[in-house]
Amino acid sequence: MPFGRKSPLEALAMPGAIIAYKYSQFRQRRREAANRRVTERELSALHTKIPIHSMNAPLTRDA
């Protein structure tokens, strides 16, 4: 077949392939957003556990 022309089956399958690709992109973005929310929640929980006075204390080495 010449360039630019598609078989009837290819023409019918193309919209379905695009929809499937877009749906997989959508699911991937939702998974990444969910993982990001969990990570941010864990990070904020860890941040509250760090005592503020330890951040201001000078670093000393006992050697």
PyMOL CGO cylinders between C-alpha atoms (Angstrom):
from pymol import cmd
from pymol.cgo import CYLINDER

trace = [
    CYLINDER, 0.00, 0.00, 0.00, 1.21, 3.50, -0.72, 0.3, 1, 1, 1, 1, 1, 1,
    CYLINDER, 1.21, 3.50, -0.72, 2.22, 5.75, 2.11, 0.3, 1, 1, 1, 1, 1, 1,
    CYLINDER, 2.22, 5.75, 2.11, -0.68, 7.55, 3.77, 0.3, 1, 1, 1, 1, 1, 1,
    CYLINDER, -0.68, 7.55, 3.77, -3.23, 4.87, 2.94, 0.3, 1, 1, 1, 1, 1, 1,
    CYLINDER, -3.23, 4.87, 2.94, -4.31, 2.37, 5.53, 0.3, 1, 1, 1, 1, 1, 1,
    CYLINDER, -4.31, 2.37, 5.53, -6.18, -0.85, 5.29, 0.3, 1, 1, 1, 1, 1, 1,
    CYLINDER, -6.18, -0.85, 5.29, -9.76, -0.74, 6.57, 0.3, 1, 1, 1, 1, 1, 1,
    CYLINDER, -9.76, -0.74, 6.57, -8.76, -2.82, 9.60, 0.3, 1, 1, 1, 1, 1, 1,
    CYLINDER, -8.76, -2.82, 9.60, -5.97, -0.40, 10.49, 0.3, 1, 1, 1, 1, 1, 1,
    CYLINDER, -5.97, -0.40, 10.49, -8.36, 2.53, 10.14, 0.3, 1, 1, 1, 1, 1, 1,
    CYLINDER, -8.36, 2.53, 10.14, -10.83, 0.84, 12.48, 0.3, 1, 1, 1, 1, 1, 1,
    CYLINDER, -10.83, 0.84, 12.48, -8.22, -0.24, 15.01, 0.3, 1, 1, 1, 1, 1, 1,
    CYLINDER, -8.22, -0.24, 15.01, -6.41, 3.10, 15.29, 0.3, 1, 1, 1, 1, 1, 1,
    CYLINDER, -6.41, 3.10, 15.29, -9.02, 4.96, 17.42, 0.3, 1, 1, 1, 1, 1, 1,
    CYLINDER, -9.02, 4.96, 17.42, -9.19, 1.99, 19.80, 0.3, 1, 1, 1, 1, 1, 1,
    CYLINDER, -9.19, 1.99, 19.80, -5.42, 1.92, 20.12, 0.3, 1, 1, 1, 1, 1, 1,
    CYLINDER, -5.42, 1.92, 20.12, -5.34, 5.64, 20.88, 0.3, 1, 1, 1, 1, 1, 1,
    CYLINDER, -5.34, 5.64, 20.88, -8.05, 5.27, 23.52, 0.3, 1, 1, 1, 1, 1, 1,
    CYLINDER, -8.05, 5.27, 23.52, -6.21, 2.34, 25.11, 0.3, 1, 1, 1, 1, 1, 1,
    CYLINDER, -6.21, 2.34, 25.11, -2.97, 4.35, 25.18, 0.3, 1, 1, 1, 1, 1, 1,
    CYLINDER, -2.97, 4.35, 25.18, -4.68, 7.38, 26.72, 0.3, 1, 1, 1, 1, 1, 1,
    CYLINDER, -4.68, 7.38, 26.72, -6.38, 5.20, 29.34, 0.3, 1, 1, 1, 1, 1, 1,
    CYLINDER, -6.38, 5.20, 29.34, -3.07, 3.59, 30.31, 0.3, 1, 1, 1, 1, 1, 1,
    CYLINDER, -3.07, 3.59, 30.31, -1.54, 7.09, 30.63, 0.3, 1, 1, 1, 1, 1, 1,
    CYLINDER, -1.54, 7.09, 30.63, -4.46, 8.13, 32.85, 0.3, 1, 1, 1, 1, 1, 1,
    CYLINDER, -4.46, 8.13, 32.85, -4.02, 5.10, 35.11, 0.3, 1, 1, 1, 1, 1, 1,
    CYLINDER, -4.02, 5.10, 35.11, -0.26, 5.67, 35.34, 0.3, 1, 1, 1, 1, 1, 1,
    CYLINDER, -0.26, 5.67, 35.34, -0.75, 9.30, 36.36, 0.3, 1, 1, 1, 1, 1, 1,
    CYLINDER, -0.75, 9.30, 36.36, -3.28, 8.30, 39.04, 0.3, 1, 1, 1, 1, 1, 1,
    CYLINDER, -3.28, 8.30, 39.04, -0.84, 5.70, 40.43, 0.3, 1, 1, 1, 1, 1, 1,
    CYLINDER, -0.84, 5.70, 40.43, 1.98, 8.26, 40.50, 0.3, 1, 1, 1, 1, 1, 1,
    CYLINDER, 1.98, 8.26, 40.50, -0.25, 10.81, 42.23, 0.3, 1, 1, 1, 1, 1, 1,
    CYLINDER, -0.25, 10.81, 42.23, -1.31, 8.24, 44.84, 0.3, 1, 1, 1, 1, 1, 1,
    CYLINDER, -1.31, 8.24, 44.84, 2.32, 7.30, 45.47, 0.3, 1, 1, 1, 1, 1, 1,
    CYLINDER, 2.32, 7.30, 45.47, 3.26, 10.98, 45.74, 0.3, 1, 1, 1, 1, 1, 1,
    CYLINDER, 3.26, 10.98, 45.74, 0.50, 11.57, 48.32, 0.3, 1, 1, 1, 1, 1, 1,
    CYLINDER, 0.50, 11.57, 48.32, 1.71, 8.60, 50.41, 0.3, 1, 1, 1, 1, 1, 1,
    CYLINDER, 1.71, 8.60, 50.41, 5.32, 9.78, 50.21, 0.3, 1, 1, 1, 1, 1, 1,
    CYLINDER, 5.32, 9.78, 50.21, 4.40, 13.33, 51.19, 0.3, 1, 1, 1, 1, 1, 1,
    CYLINDER, 4.40, 13.33, 51.19, 2.34, 12.04, 54.12, 0.3, 1, 1, 1, 1, 1, 1,
    CYLINDER, 2.34, 12.04, 54.12, 5.24, 9.86, 55.32, 0.3, 1, 1, 1, 1, 1, 1,
    CYLINDER, 5.24, 9.86, 55.32, 7.67, 12.74, 54.91, 0.3, 1, 1, 1, 1, 1, 1,
    CYLINDER, 7.67, 12.74, 54.91, 5.50, 15.10, 56.92, 0.3, 1, 1, 1, 1, 1, 1,
    CYLINDER, 5.50, 15.10, 56.92, 5.15, 12.45, 59.65, 0.3, 1, 1, 1, 1, 1, 1,
    CYLINDER, 5.15, 12.45, 59.65, 8.92, 12.11, 59.80, 0.3, 1, 1, 1, 1, 1, 1,
    CYLINDER, 8.92, 12.11, 59.80, 9.33, 15.87, 59.83, 0.3, 1, 1, 1, 1, 1, 1,
    CYLINDER, 9.33, 15.87, 59.83, 7.17, 16.15, 62.95, 0.3, 1, 1, 1, 1, 1, 1,
    CYLINDER, 7.17, 16.15, 62.95, 9.33, 13.54, 64.68, 0.3, 1, 1, 1, 1, 1, 1,
    CYLINDER, 9.33, 13.54, 64.68, 12.53, 15.55, 64.28, 0.3, 1, 1, 1, 1, 1, 1,
    CYLINDER, 12.53, 15.55, 64.28, 13.06, 17.66, 67.41, 0.3, 1, 1, 1, 1, 1, 1,
    CYLINDER, 13.06, 17.66, 67.41, 13.59, 21.30, 66.59, 0.3, 1, 1, 1, 1, 1, 1,
    CYLINDER, 13.59, 21.30, 66.59, 16.40, 21.73, 69.13, 0.3, 1, 1, 1, 1, 1, 1,
    CYLINDER, 16.40, 21.73, 69.13, 18.46, 19.04, 67.38, 0.3, 1, 1, 1, 1, 1, 1,
    CYLINDER, 18.46, 19.04, 67.38, 18.42, 21.11, 64.20, 0.3, 1, 1, 1, 1, 1, 1,
    CYLINDER, 18.42, 21.11, 64.20, 19.98, 24.09, 66.01, 0.3, 1, 1, 1, 1, 1, 1,
    CYLINDER, 19.98, 24.09, 66.01, 22.60, 22.11, 67.92, 0.3, 1, 1, 1, 1, 1, 1,
    CYLINDER, 22.60, 22.11, 67.92, 26.13, 22.22, 66.51, 0.3, 1, 1, 1, 1, 1, 1,
    CYLINDER, 26.13, 22.22, 66.51, 27.50, 19.03, 65.08, 0.3, 1, 1, 1, 1, 1, 1,
    CYLINDER, 27.50, 19.03, 65.08, 30.21, 17.51, 67.30, 0.3, 1, 1, 1, 1, 1, 1,
    CYLINDER, 30.21, 17.51, 67.30, 32.30, 14.47, 66.75, 0.3, 1, 1, 1, 1, 1, 1,
    CYLINDER, 32.30, 14.47, 66.75, 33.31, 12.23, 69.63, 0.3, 1, 1, 1, 1, 1, 1,
    CYLINDER, 33.31, 12.23, 69.63, 36.48, 10.60, 68.43, 0.3, 1, 1, 1, 1, 1, 1,
]
cmd.load_cgo(trace, "trace")
